[in-house]
Amino acid sequence: MQDSWYLGIRQDVKKYFEQPTEWLNHEVVEGYKTDDPQRELYMKLEERMITSSDNFDYLNRCESEKCKTTKITDIDYHIKRLDKIKGEILRVFPDVSYVKVIGKKNNQAYTLIRNKAYKNISFILDSVEKRDRSLDTMSVYKGILGSYPNFFYIVREEEIAKFADTVTAIRNRDDYERFVSIYGVRRTSSKFWKEADWFNNQFAKQDPIGYGIFDLNRYNNR
């Protein structure tokens, strides 16, 4: 695991990472029961941090069939399909985007996050050379995450399956531009501020203590 953090580092500093100080050689966490300690650690953190069903991420943490059939809606299912997008193609997507699903009974918000993979993070400069786009992934969250949304998408509930089909079929910039022309809200759109206010109000409902006004300085027009 440690080796994977320092791929591609400069030769003149490699020795410092290959020969860690003595204290790093000690096992300070014990009691792992499987050969996947990283996953075990995350599960322990989840148990400790999730105190009620209100902050449980059903979209990404449902593992039992009962949970999937009782907690995951059709909208959730199709939005969740977007986390299968991986690799080089993600370069055409924004870093953080919000999806508004106009429902028959109520509207819902989702967040799409583009996770950028790096060979190492040992130095702040030369980030382009350290990038490994083949390992980029997409995370999907039910609700609002992030303070700097880059784009908004609007879709009606009855079109959610087509929306997911369109997104997962994107293969290049032209495909993405066609997708945006159907579901996107460009910065120059007359409904931009209306939708920005809606997402901000959703954030306030979701987190009345910690929410704030979004910084739209990084919002794209594509």
C-alpha positions as CSV (number, residue, x, y, z in Angstrom):
1,M,0.0,0.0,0.0
2,Q,2.8,2.4,0.9
3,D,4.7,1.6,-2.3
4,S,1.6,2.6,-4.3
5,W,1.7,6.1,-2.8
6,Y,5.1,7.0,-4.2
7,L,5.2,5.9,-7.8
8,G,7.3,8.0,-10.1
9,I,9.1,10.0,-7.4
10,R,12.4,11.6,-8.3
11,Q,15.5,9.4,-7.9
12,D,17.3,11.9,-5.6
13,V,14.5,11.6,-3.0
14,K,13.6,7.9,-3.5
15,K,15.9,6.8,-0.7
16,Y,13.9,8.7,1.9
17,F,10.7,6.8,1.0
18,E,12.3,3.4,0.5
19,Q,14.1,3.6,3.9
20,P,11.5,5.0,6.4
21,T,12.5,6.0,9.8
22,E,12.5,3.4,12.5
23,W,9.1,4.2,14.1
24,L,7.4,3.5,10.8
25,N,8.5,-0.1,10.9
26,H,6.2,-0.8,13.9
27,E,2.7,-2.3,13.7
28,V,0.6,0.1,15.8
29,V,-2.8,-1.3,14.8
30,E,-3.5,-4.9,15.6
31,G,-6.4,-7.3,15.4
32,Y,-7.0,-7.4,11.6
33,K,-8.8,-10.6,10.6
34,T,-8.6,-10.6,6.8
35,D,-5.9,-10.0,4.1
36,D,-7.6,-6.7,3.3
37,P,-6.7,-4.5,6.3
38,Q,-7.4,-1.3,4.4
39,R,-11.1,-2.2,3.9
40,E,-11.3,-3.4,7.5
41,L,-10.0,-0.1,8.7
42,Y,-12.6,1.8,6.6
43,M,-15.4,-0.4,8.0
44,K,-14.2,0.4,11.6
45,L,-14.2,4.1,10.8
46,E,-17.7,3.8,9.4
47,E,-19.0,2.1,12.5
48,R,-17.5,4.7,14.7
49,M,-18.6,7.8,12.7
50,I,-22.1,6.7,11.6
51,T,-24.3,7.3,14.6
52,S,-27.7,7.0,13.1
53,S,-29.6,6.2,9.9
54,D,-29.7,10.0,9.1
55,N,-26.0,10.0,8.1
56,F,-25.8,6.5,6.6
57,D,-24.9,6.5,2.9
58,Y,-27.4,4.0,1.6
59,L,-26.4,4.7,-2.0
60,N,-22.9,3.4,-1.6
61,R,-23.0,1.3,1.6
62,C,-26.0,-1.0,0.9
63,E,-24.5,-4.5,0.7
64,S,-27.4,-6.8,1.7
65,E,-30.1,-7.6,-0.7
66,K,-32.7,-6.5,1.9
67,C,-31.1,-3.1,2.1
68,K,-30.9,-2.8,-1.7
69,T,-34.6,-3.6,-2.2
70,T,-36.0,-1.4,0.7
71,K,-33.7,1.6,0.6
72,I,-32.5,2.0,-3.0
73,T,-35.0,3.7,-5.3
74,D,-35.1,3.5,-9.1
75,I,-33.6,6.9,-9.3
76,D,-30.8,5.9,-6.9
77,Y,-30.1,2.8,-9.0
78,H,-29.7,4.7,-12.3
79,I,-27.6,7.5,-10.7
80,K,-25.4,4.9,-9.1
81,R,-24.6,3.5,-12.5
82,L,-22.4,6.5,-13.1
83,D,-19.8,5.4,-10.7
84,K,-18.8,2.7,-13.2
85,I,-17.2,5.4,-15.4
86,K,-13.5,5.1,-15.0
87,G,-10.2,6.1,-16.6
88,E,-9.2,8.5,-19.3
89,I,-12.7,9.5,-20.4
90,L,-13.3,11.3,-17.1
91,R,-11.1,14.1,-18.2
92,V,-14.1,15.6,-20.0
93,F,-16.2,15.7,-16.8
94,P,-16.1,18.5,-14.2
95,D,-14.5,17.9,-10.8
96,V,-17.7,18.4,-8.9
97,S,-21.2,18.6,-10.4
98,Y,-24.7,18.5,-9.0
99,V,-27.7,16.7,-10.5
100,K,-31.3,17.8,-9.9
101,V,-33.8,15.1,-10.5
102,I,-37.3,16.6,-11.0
103,G,-39.6,14.0,-9.4
104,K,-43.3,13.3,-9.5
105,K,-43.6,14.0,-5.8
106,N,-40.5,16.0,-4.9
107,N,-37.1,17.0,-6.4
108,Q,-33.8,15.3,-5.3
109,A,-30.2,16.3,-5.4
110,Y,-27.1,14.2,-6.2
111,T,-23.4,15.0,-6.4
112,L,-20.9,13.6,-8.9
113,I,-17.3,13.8,-8.0
114,R,-14.4,13.1,-10.3
115,N,-11.5,11.5,-8.3
116,K,-8.2,12.3,-9.8
117,A,-5.5,9.7,-9.5
118,Y,-1.8,10.6,-8.8
119,K,1.3,8.5,-8.9
120,N,2.5,10.3,-5.8
121,I,1.8,13.4,-3.8
122,S,5.3,14.0,-2.5
123,F,5.7,17.4,-4.1
124,I,3.2,20.2,-4.8
125,L,4.7,21.0,-8.2
126,D,4.8,18.9,-11.4
127,S,1.2,17.7,-10.9
128,V,0.7,17.0,-14.6
129,E,3.6,14.5,-14.7
130,K,2.3,12.8,-11.5
131,R,-1.2,12.3,-12.8
132,D,-2.4,8.8,-13.8
133,R,-5.7,9.4,-15.6
134,S,-6.2,5.6,-16.2
135,L,-7.0,5.3,-12.5
136,D,-9.5,8.2,-12.3
137,T,-12.9,7.3,-10.9
138,M,-16.3,8.8,-10.4
139,S,-18.1,8.9,-7.0
140,V,-21.8,9.4,-6.6
141,Y,-23.5,10.8,-3.5
142,K,-27.1,11.3,-2.7
143,G,-27.3,14.9,-1.5
144,I,-24.9,17.8,-1.7
145,L,-21.1,17.6,-1.3
146,G,-18.5,20.2,-2.0
147,S,-18.4,24.0,-1.9
148,Y,-17.3,24.7,-5.4
149,P,-19.7,23.2,-7.9
150,N,-18.4,23.2,-11.5
151,F,-21.7,22.3,-13.2
152,F,-25.4,21.6,-12.8
153,Y,-27.4,18.9,-14.6
154,I,-31.2,18.8,-14.6
155,V,-33.2,15.7,-15.5
156,R,-36.8,14.5,-15.0
157,E,-37.5,11.4,-13.1
158,E,-39.1,9.6,-16.0
159,E,-35.9,10.2,-18.1
160,I,-33.4,9.1,-15.4
161,A,-32.6,5.8,-17.2
162,K,-32.0,7.6,-20.5
163,F,-29.8,10.1,-18.6
164,A,-27.6,7.3,-17.2
165,D,-27.4,5.6,-20.6
166,T,-26.3,8.9,-22.2
167,V,-23.6,9.6,-19.5
168,T,-22.1,6.1,-19.5
169,A,-22.0,6.2,-23.3
170,I,-19.8,9.3,-23.4
171,R,-16.5,8.6,-25.2
172,N,-15.1,12.0,-26.1
173,R,-15.6,15.7,-25.8
174,D,-18.2,15.9,-28.6
175,D,-20.3,13.3,-26.8
176,Y,-20.1,15.3,-23.6
177,E,-21.1,18.5,-25.3
178,R,-24.2,16.9,-26.8
179,F,-25.0,15.6,-23.3
180,V,-24.7,19.1,-21.8
181,S,-26.9,20.5,-24.5
182,I,-29.7,18.3,-23.3
183,Y,-29.2,18.2,-19.5
184,G,-26.7,20.9,-18.6
185,V,-27.2,24.4,-17.2
186,R,-24.5,26.6,-18.7
187,R,-23.4,29.7,-16.9
188,T,-24.9,31.8,-19.6
189,S,-28.3,30.1,-19.3
190,S,-31.3,32.2,-18.2
191,K,-32.1,29.6,-15.5
192,F,-28.6,29.4,-14.0
193,W,-29.4,31.5,-10.9
194,K,-32.7,29.8,-10.3
195,E,-31.0,26.4,-10.2
196,A,-28.1,27.7,-8.2
197,D,-30.6,29.0,-5.6
198,W,-32.4,25.6,-5.6
199,F,-29.2,23.7,-4.9
200,N,-28.2,26.1,-2.2
201,N,-31.6,25.7,-0.5
202,Q,-31.2,21.9,-0.7
203,F,-27.9,22.2,1.1
204,A,-29.5,24.3,3.8
205,K,-32.1,21.6,4.4
206,Q,-29.5,18.9,4.4
207,D,-27.1,20.6,6.8
208,P,-28.8,23.6,8.5
209,I,-25.8,24.1,10.7
210,G,-22.8,23.6,8.4
211,Y,-24.2,24.8,5.0
212,G,-23.1,28.0,3.3
213,I,-23.4,29.8,0.0
214,F,-21.7,28.0,-2.8
215,D,-18.6,29.6,-4.4
216,L,-19.4,29.6,-8.1
217,N,-16.1,31.1,-9.2
218,R,-15.1,27.7,-10.7
219,Y,-18.4,27.0,-12.5
220,N,-17.8,26.0,-16.1
221,N,-19.7,27.1,-19.2
222,R,-19.5,23.7,-20.8
